[in-house]
């Protein structure tokens, strides 16, 4: 298995205070509609991460609440030293998607230094996407004419909406976790993996849009010709 995060995140412009307050007071429901088109030989999971920073470490889901020295693994943070000023983290707050499930991935992680919040990372959603069955299992190549498409509609809770409906700048990035290659057979003695090969023509396409349902009676101003 392997995790991939793009080198560049996508900036999200802050909302003006009036719009933010009106949406917050009149919001009934928020729904996220996502379509994933997988034209690669592997399946996996796709997460949309959001932050008030441009820092998105690959080891996000391996962190635990506590001091930095008490973390379970020795993470490579050399790149943090290249920032100006260098990033210093001495403690972590980790909130799991499912607090009752062992090994649950992060819903929100906060990074602190001297009890001061440096930045946070939240997970807007995580969706699994299936591998296509149009793979030539001798070469590991996919037939690009037959991608696998997965569509999901989900309700976004207030915690996640608070990350978006804000007057502060935000950045988002997709994190893709690919599954490991399947084994040739189910026999215990057979440990040979099916070769799967990435090509420059492979892609994972993501289309997502957010739908807000508002109670117009809760809007605190009169509409005019400039409203959109």
N, C-alpha and C positions, 0 to 999 in steps of 0.2 A: 504493500500500500504506500501511497505517496500523497503529500499535500502540496498544493500549488497556490500561491498568492501573487497576483500581478505586481510588478515593481511600482506602478503608479496607481494611486487611488483616484476616485472621481469626486470633485468638490461639490457640495450642495450649498446653495446660497441661503443665508438666513432669512426667515420671514420677518416682515415688518411687524412691530409690536401690535398694531391694531388687528391685523389679519390673524396673528397667532392667538390673541385673546378671544376673537370671535369664533374661530374654529374650536378652540378649547371649550368654550361655553356652550356651543351648539352641537358638538359632535355626538352622534347617536351610535355609529358603528364605522369601523374602518376595515376594509377587506383588501387583501393583496392577491392579485391574480398573476400566476407565473406559468410560462410555457418554456420547457427546456427541450431543445433539439440536440440530440447526441449523435454526432457523426464521427465518433471515435470508437476504437475497439473495446474500450473499458467502460464499465458503469461505476457509479460512486455516489457521492453526496455533494451538493452545492449549498454553501451558506452565504448569506449577504451580511457583511459586517459593517457597522457604523461606528464612528468615533469623532471626538472633537480634536483628534490629532491625525497625522498621516502615518503613524507607526502601527503596523499590524504584524506582530510576531507570529511565526508559524507554530510556535509552541503554546499558543493561547489555551488550548484545552488541557494541557498538562500542568497548569498552575494550580496552586491550592491557597486557601486563605492562611495568612501568617507572614512572618518575616521572609525577606528574600533568601537569607541563609538557610531557612528551614524548608525550602522547596525540595521536592523529591528528586529532581534531576539537576545536573550542572549544565545550564543553558548557555549557548554561545551568544553573548551580547556585545561582541566587539564592535559591531556597527554603531551601537549607541554611543560609543566613545568618539565617533566621528562627527556627532552633532555639535552644534554651537549654540548654547553651551552644552557640554556632554550631559547625557541623560543619566540621572542617578535615581535608582528605585531601591527602597529599603523594605517595603512591605506590599502585600497583595490582598485584595478582597475578591473572592471568587464566588459567584452565584451561579449554581447549576440550573439547567433547564428543568431537570427533575431532581430535586434535592434528595429524594428517597432512593434513587437508582445509583448504584455504584458505577463509577466511570462515566457519569452523564457529562455531556459537553457543556460549555459555558453559555449561559444566557447573558451575563454581564461580568466584566472583569475591570476592577479599578486599580490603578497603579499609584502608589504614594511615596513621598519622601518627606521625612520629618512631619508626618501626619498631614501633609498638604497634598491634595489630589493633583497629580500631574496630568493624567488623562484617563479616559475610560474607553472600553470597547464593548459594544453590544452586538448580539446576534439577532438580526431581524427575522430570519427564518433559516431552516435547514430542510432541504428537499433531496430525497434520493432520486437518482435517474438511472433507468435500466440500461444495460449494455445491449447494443443491437445484436441480433442473431445472424447478421449477414457478414460474418468474419470467415475468411479463408484460413482454416486452422493449421495449414502447413506453413504459410508465410506470416500469418498474424495480421494481414491487411484486411481493412474493412472495405466493403463495397459502398462507395459514397452515395450511390443512388437510393440506398435504403436506410436512412437514419432512423433512430428511435425517438419518438416524441412523447413527452410526459407533461400533463397539465394539472395544476393544482390551484384551488381557491381556498384561502384561509382567512379567518378573522384575526386582526391584529389587536392585541390587548393594550391597555392604557400605558403599561410600562414602556412598550416599544414605541407607542405614539408620542410619548413625552420626549423621546430622542429626536423626533422629526419636527414636531410642532414647537419650534423654539426660535428665539431671536439670535441664537448663536450659530456660527458656521459648523458644518459637519462634513465629514468625508466618508465615502463608502467604497467597499471593495468586495469582490467575490472570492471566496476561498473554496477551492475544489479539492475534494478528497477522493482519489481514485482507489477502487478496490484492487486487490492483488490479482494476478493472473489465476484463472481456474486450473485445477489439476486435471490431468488427462482422464483419469477414471476415479471411481469411488473406492477402489480397493486400498486397504491400509498400506500395502507394500509399494504402491505406485505413487511416487512423489514427483513425477515429471510434470512440469507446468506446460500449459498450452502457450506457445509463443504469441505475444500480442505486440504489434509494432505501430508506433505513432508515425504519422506522415505529415508533411507540411500542409496537405489538403484537409487534415482532420480539424474539426472545430466542435465547440459546444456553444450553441446559440441560446441566449436567454432573453425572453421578452417578459417584462414585468410592469404592471401598473397598479397604482393605489387608488381605491375608490372610497370616498368619504361620504357617509350619509349624515346630513345635517338637519337639525330641527329648526326650520326657518323661524319659528316663533321665538327661538332663543337668540336670534341675531339681534344685536343691540343697536343697529343703525338703520336708517332708511336707505333703500336702494336708489341708485340714480343711473344715468346713462353711461357713466364711467365704470360701473361695476361689472366684473367678469367672473 
